[in-house]
Amino acid sequence: MTARPSPDPICVRVNDAARMIGVGRTKLYELIAAGEVETVKLGKSTRITTASLHDLIRRQRGSL
């Protein structure tokens, strides 16, 4: 039986999101407050959509 690769996550924890884009938690919360990064509340947990992280990086690359 062949192991299927696990699917890419559609949302991640704040610490993981910050690590993914190479910023600290404080900077990530600034980006969230500015509406640059989309969050989802799951119960008491805040998650960051990976799509919004990809969009942020695309926008930043376009502004160079």
Phi, psi and omega in degrees: 000132181271132178286132178276138178294145180288144181291152176294141180291147176264345172210153183223166177291160182303312181300318180293319179297317179299316179296321182299324182255003173075035176233168176276170180300319182299314179297320179297318178295327174296318178295322178295312181298327180279356180079015181278336183230135183270135177245160176226132176267125175240096188067235178270353184272141173257130177238152179252130179286135179293331178299320180290330175293316178297318179297318179302312181295319178300316179296319181293321179294325180288338182270001180285000000 
